[in-house]
Structure formats: C-alpha cells, structure tokens
C-alpha cells in the first residue's frame, strides 16, 4: 500500500527497511519481539522499527554517518537510503541506547 501513496524509490526503500530489520532482529534476545508500525496521515506515511538491546548512540551515528564501513552491509544500506530519502522529501531518523534498543523511523511524503 505504501508504494501507491508515498513518494520513494521502491528498491531503495525496501533495502533500507530490510537493513533496519536485520540490525534490530540480530540484536534481539531469544524470544524478544521486534516492533514494526505503519501509520498514514493526510500528508505523511510513517514506518517505525524498534527493538533489540541497542548500542551507544555515538556508535550508531558513527556507523551510519561517519565511517567508511557505512558503505557496506546493513549500515551501508541504511546510509544510502537516508541519502536518497532527502530527494524524496522524506525524513529518516534513528536512535539507540544500550538496554533500550534501536528505533528507526522513516517519514515519507504522501501524494494522495
């Protein structure tokens, strides 16, 4: 349903969401749930992924924004998606705290 109403490159959006899920799932304790939410409003569609144990925010920031390692693996997929999202008029945010888990959010601009 998202692709019919929100502005995004479907391939890059899929890669970014899958990478976020891979990171969170890999960080979960056995039996722990990953939370995925989708909400649609008049002008925005929001996808939120959260869960896991988390890492220090500074480490996540470095993995996504500062490191050469951001060009590889799931962190690279997220970094590429974040860059492309600017062209879609989207906003991608993230947070992490040890013991509280990860939280990734993608807000896409709606066209109808």
N, C-alpha and C positions, 0 to 999 in steps of 0.2 A: 504494500500500500504506500510506502514511503516514496518510491520512485515516481509514482504518478502525481504527487502533490508537492514534493520538495525539490529544490534545486541542488543537484550534486552529481558528480561523476559516479555512476553506479559501481564501477570496478574499484575505484579508489576508496569509496565509502565502505564497500564490502571488505576490502583488505584492512582498512583501519579498524572497523568493528571486530573483525576476526582476530586481529592482533591484540586488541584490548581484552577480548575474551580469553585468548591464550595466556596472557600475562596474569590475569586475575585467577583463572582456573588453576594454573600451575602453582600459584601461591596459596591456594586453599588447603586447609587441613582436611583429612579424610572425612567425608560426610558433610562438609560445610557447603552451604548454598551460595551461588552467585546470583546477584540480583540484577535483572535487566528490565528497564522500564522504557516504555514508549508513550509519549503524550503529544497530542496535536492541539494547537490553538489556531486562531484565525491566521496569524502571520508566521508562526514558527512550529517546527516539529522538533521534539527533543528526545534524544536517545541517551539513557544513563546506564552505565555498567559499574557495579561496585561489588566489593568483596575481597577476600584474601586476608593475609596477615599484614601486608604493606611493607613499605621501606621508608626511610627518611625522605622527606620531600626533596631535599637538596640532591640526593642520589637520583631520584626520578627525573628531576629537572635536568640534571647533567646528562642522563641517558637520552632524553628527548631533544634537548636544545643545544647542548654544548659539545657532546662527544662525537668523535668520528665513528664510534660504534653505532650511533644513531642511523647510520646508513645501512645497517644490516639487521636482519631478524625482525621480531615483532616491534621493537622500539623504532626501527627504521621505517616500518610500515606506518606506524602512528605519526612519526615526524613528517613523512611525505604527505600523508593525509591532512595533517594540520596545515601544511603549506598550501596545498591545493584548496582547502576549505576557505581560505581567505578569498579566493577567486569566486567562490560560490555565494559569498555573503554570509557564510556560516561562522560560528564561533565554536572552538574546541577548548575545553578546559579540563584540568586534571588536578588531583590532589592525592596525597598518600601520607600515612602516618603509621609507624610501626605499632602493631597491635590493633589498629583501627581499620586497616586495609586501604585498598585503592578506590578511587572514584574518578571515572572518566565521563564527560558529558559532551554531547555534540548537539548544537542547536542549528538546525537547517532553516533557511528562508523558504517559506511556502509560496507557491504561485497560484494557488486556487483552493 
